[in-house]
Amino acid sequence: MQNFEKLGQELERMGKTEEIKRLAQSEDMQKIGRMVDAKAVESAAKSGDSEALRRMLSQVLSTDEGKKLAESVTKLMQGK
């Protein structure tokens, strides 16, 4: 959890929090949210099952919406 807090602080320091919020509210992100089983993600995260989390992420990133999201996040983090 501490890593997420550090990530949040870094995004805030970079002035990216509003852009992340807009991205999270995008149509593509809404579609991704409907694809993901939140309980499965929570269970894998709580148990430390990184392989299950990796599989879930791979499934999301294999979709058009996931690819667009990954591209948007990459651009955002590079400041483009």
Order of alpha helices (4+ residues) and beta strands (2+ residues): alpha-alpha-alpha-alpha-alpha-alpha
